[in-house]
């Protein structure tokens, strides 16, 4: 019998020890390359038709400048399409991890997955390796400390649970 993820999510949401990814940052991180690409394409179109409106280094943009902006926009759009399915929404509690992404949905025990925080990025971003060796990324809440040399320490309850579960033997 298949798992009803919506019922599972709502039943887990009521629990005091259940933590979820921040929805705003999940959507923002997932779509950030698309937003950058659209802004760059908009700047390139404005610079093509009205070059005096786009100023780079105190000079109007040239044709080669428009080409560079367009290429960076295309690169950002390609990165969006390559990475958009790699971000997941996570719901975790002390006994299980639920991962919901556009291509993969699943409910896993802590012994089945490997979770590691990615440093230098904030809000805290985690990499989860699923049993089928697929790797996805998810974020926690926006509670962290960032040091000038790039170290990010997650202070959220979700981060504490992840640290506790990954550091202790199963």
C-alpha positions as CSV (number, residue, x, y, z in Angstrom):
1,X,0.0,0.0,0.0
2,X,1.5,3.4,-1.0
3,X,2.4,6.0,1.6
4,X,0.1,9.0,1.7
5,X,2.7,11.7,2.0
6,X,0.2,14.5,2.7
7,X,-1.3,12.6,5.6
8,X,2.1,11.7,6.9
9,X,3.3,15.3,6.7
10,X,0.2,16.7,8.5
11,X,0.4,14.0,11.2
12,X,4.2,14.7,11.7
13,X,3.6,18.5,11.7
14,X,1.5,18.2,14.9
15,X,4.4,16.5,16.7
16,X,6.6,18.7,19.0
17,X,9.8,17.0,17.9
18,X,9.2,17.4,14.1
19,X,11.1,19.9,12.1
20,X,10.7,21.1,8.5
21,X,12.7,23.0,6.0
22,X,12.0,26.7,5.7
23,X,9.6,27.1,2.8
24,X,10.7,30.6,1.8
25,X,14.4,29.6,1.6
26,X,13.6,26.3,-0.1
27,X,11.8,28.2,-2.9
28,X,14.4,31.0,-3.0
29,X,17.4,28.7,-3.2
30,X,15.7,26.5,-5.8
31,X,14.8,29.4,-8.1
32,X,17.7,31.8,-7.5
33,X,19.5,31.0,-10.7
34,X,16.2,31.5,-12.7
35,X,15.8,34.9,-11.0
36,X,19.4,35.9,-11.9
37,X,18.9,34.7,-15.5
38,X,15.7,36.7,-16.0
39,X,17.3,39.9,-14.5
40,X,20.4,39.5,-16.8
41,X,18.2,38.9,-19.9
42,X,16.1,42.0,-19.0
43,X,19.3,44.1,-18.7
44,X,20.6,42.7,-22.0
45,X,17.3,43.6,-23.8
46,X,17.3,47.1,-22.3
47,X,21.0,47.5,-23.2
48,X,20.4,46.4,-26.8
49,X,17.6,48.8,-27.5
50,X,18.6,51.7,-25.2
51,X,22.4,51.4,-24.5
52,X,22.5,54.7,-22.6
53,X,20.3,53.2,-19.9
54,X,22.7,50.5,-19.0
55,X,25.9,51.8,-17.5
56,X,29.0,49.7,-16.7
57,X,32.1,51.3,-15.3
58,X,30.7,54.8,-16.0
59,X,30.2,54.0,-19.7
60,X,27.3,53.0,-21.8
61,X,27.1,49.3,-22.5
62,X,28.6,48.1,-25.8
63,X,27.6,45.3,-28.0
64,X,30.3,43.1,-26.5
65,X,29.0,44.0,-23.1
66,X,25.5,42.9,-24.0
67,X,26.9,39.7,-25.4
68,X,28.7,39.0,-22.1
69,X,25.6,39.7,-20.1
70,X,23.5,37.4,-22.3
71,X,26.1,34.6,-22.0
72,X,26.1,34.9,-18.2
73,X,22.3,34.8,-18.3
74,X,22.3,31.7,-20.4
75,X,24.8,30.1,-18.0
76,X,22.6,30.9,-15.1
77,X,19.6,29.5,-16.9
78,X,21.5,26.3,-17.6
79,X,22.5,26.0,-14.0
80,X,18.8,26.5,-13.0
81,X,17.7,23.6,-15.2
82,X,20.6,21.4,-14.0
83,X,20.0,22.0,-10.3
84,X,16.3,22.6,-9.9
85,X,15.5,18.9,-9.2
86,X,18.4,18.6,-6.7
87,X,16.6,20.6,-4.0
88,X,14.2,18.9,-1.6
89,X,11.9,19.8,1.2
90,X,12.7,17.8,4.3
91,X,10.5,16.8,7.3
92,X,12.5,15.2,10.1
93,X,11.8,13.8,13.5
94,X,13.8,11.6,15.9
95,X,12.7,8.4,14.1
96,X,12.5,9.2,10.4
97,X,13.3,11.6,7.6
98,X,10.8,12.4,4.9
99,X,12.2,13.9,1.7
100,X,9.9,15.6,-0.9
101,X,11.3,16.9,-4.2
102,X,10.0,17.2,-7.7
103,X,11.4,13.9,-8.8
104,X,11.8,11.9,-5.5
105,X,9.6,11.3,-2.5
106,X,10.3,9.0,0.3
107,X,10.3,8.1,4.0
108,X,13.6,6.9,5.4
109,X,15.0,5.9,8.7
110,X,18.1,7.6,10.0
111,X,20.2,4.5,9.3
112,X,19.3,4.6,5.6
113,X,20.4,8.2,4.9
114,X,23.6,10.2,5.3
115,X,23.3,13.9,6.1
116,X,26.1,16.4,6.0
117,X,26.0,20.2,6.3
118,X,27.6,22.2,3.5
119,X,29.8,24.9,4.8
120,X,30.2,28.4,3.4
121,X,26.5,28.6,2.5
122,X,23.8,30.1,4.6
123,X,21.0,29.7,5.6
124,X,22.4,26.2,6.6
125,X,22.2,23.9,3.6
126,X,22.5,20.1,4.0
127,X,23.3,17.3,1.6
128,X,21.4,14.1,2.0
129,X,22.4,10.9,0.4
130,X,19.5,8.5,-0.1
131,X,19.7,4.7,-0.2
132,X,19.8,4.7,-4.0
133,X,22.9,6.9,-3.9
134,X,20.9,9.9,-5.1
135,X,22.0,13.2,-3.5
136,X,19.6,16.0,-2.7
137,X,20.0,19.3,-0.9
138,X,17.7,20.8,1.8
139,X,17.8,23.7,4.1
140,X,17.0,24.2,7.7
141,X,15.6,27.3,9.5
142,X,17.3,30.7,9.3
143,X,19.1,30.4,12.7
144,X,22.8,30.2,12.4
145,X,26.2,31.8,13.2
146,X,28.5,32.6,10.3
147,X,32.2,33.3,10.9
148,X,34.3,35.5,8.6
149,X,36.3,32.5,7.4
150,X,33.2,30.7,6.1
151,X,32.3,28.4,9.0
152,X,28.5,28.2,9.4
153,X,27.0,26.7,12.6
154,X,23.3,25.8,12.5
155,X,21.6,26.8,15.7
156,X,18.1,25.7,14.7
157,X,16.3,22.8,16.4
158,X,16.4,20.9,13.1
159,X,20.2,21.4,13.0
160,X,20.6,20.2,16.6
161,X,18.6,17.0,15.8
162,X,20.6,16.3,12.7
163,X,23.9,16.8,14.5
164,X,22.7,14.5,17.3
165,X,21.5,11.8,14.9
166,X,24.6,11.9,12.7
167,X,27.2,12.0,15.4
168,X,25.7,9.2,17.6
169,X,25.9,5.5,16.4
170,X,22.6,4.1,15.3
